[in-house]
Amino acid sequence: MTGILGIVLIIPIIAYLVFAEFISRREERRYRTDIISDLPTLSSSTPSSSESTQSSQTTASNPNNLSWKGWRDMVVDAIQDESPDCRSFSLRPADGELMPRFKGGQSISVRCKPSEEADSPKPVVRCYSLSSGPGEPRYRITVKRVPDGRMSRQLHDTIQAGDVIQIQSPRGHFHINPDYPERPLHLIAAGIGITPMLSMLLQSLEETPNREVHLYYQLRDQTNAPFLKPLRYLGNTLAQTGKFQLHVWFSRPIEDADSLTDSALDRITTGRISAAQIIERTGSGEGDYRICGPSVFMELMATELIQHGIDEASVQYESFGGKAKGPGAIAVKNSGASETDELKITFTQSSCHTTWNDPSVSLLDVADDAGVNVDASCRAGQCGACVHRLIKGNVRYDEQPECDFEDGEVVMCVARPETDVEIKA
């Protein structure tokens, strides 16, 4: 009995030690020392380091007490290549203050000054899922380089350790529910969609170490495989506990690469993942399902899971930089302006006056057309980058925004006016 208890208590420690290689070497040394020296504290799911983001007890009582409004300067503390086209950026606050503990799966809006070669002087804003664990002392994003992507090219080609970028507080409703640890957790990822799944996995290992977790990972080949090496190591290390299992699919595996099988990990398949294969491996199919990857992959996977009898309320997916899909997307009846109404739109800080009369056009579109500088990323009501103060008037949403916003604020990318409005922008 004592041996089993020891295995359970050490799960969070192993998880953090495994993923510490994604932090800078200096951070890794400090993190290892803190974890090992404070074993009793960690076994009760409380981060040990005095420099950690926040204690779990403080977080439990008020999880957002360190969140902030607007943009915050962050220093790029370390950069790590995860694959030929994916790079991780470890971030620490420039002011030296603590950062809020977030929920695994949440994302941050990132803003960079335009590079010297940029066509536009407007800052670049994009939304990225956090790939670090909620209990780590640094935030981490992992970015895939896209040839035509302004932000990804700038991060990969010009940003160096020590540079300063800006972020907003973590947001989003795409995360796991730790309140039901008896329900298995099924994380399904394709490509760069692995990033929020890493964060969810770390949160589960830390907060609910007895929860059964399956990670299903679709990849092209062994070379283009962010985080696969430590995930396989983690799968082997925790194989005897039966609490974490890694399942990998390669659509085009490299034949002469290293062996794809391990002594404790034989769940590697050639081909493409399917809901039928997942159901077969889970047995009953019971549990919560989270999906992230290309839109076609997610929609197909979610549809197949539901067709195989999985409760729709248990399936949630999110496009990278898009919005969460699943329970909670509440439609709002369009009882306001008609196509013939012409409403006055005023952006007070820009001293801009314009009009709106097209229901297909959002307030963010109006701002863009009028030359008003408004930060934006997801354009789906998820990231919160475009939230501004609504000084006057009423707006409506075709779907309730996924991001957090307060009374008197407007999520411009998904808002339509119902009356004349004034916005502080």
Protein Blocks (a to p, Z undefined) as FASTA:
>chain_A
ZZmmmmmmmmmmmmmmmmmmmpcfklmmmmmmmmmmmmmmmmnopafbfkbmbdfklmmm
ommlmgcehjdddddfbdcdfbfkbccdddddfklpacddddehiacdddddddfkbmbf
bdcddddddfbdfkbcbdcddddddfklmklmmmmmmpcghiacdddddedjbdcdfklm
mbccddddehjllmmmmmmmmmmmmmmmmbccddddddfblmloghklmmmmmmmmmmmn
opaccddddfbdcfklccfbdfklccbcedjddfklmmmmnonopacddddddfklmmmm
mmmmmmnopafklpccddehiacedehiacdddfbbcfkbccddddfklopacddfbfkb
cfklmmmmnopacddfklnopnommgccdfbdcdddfbacfbdcdehiacfklcccfbdc
dddZZ
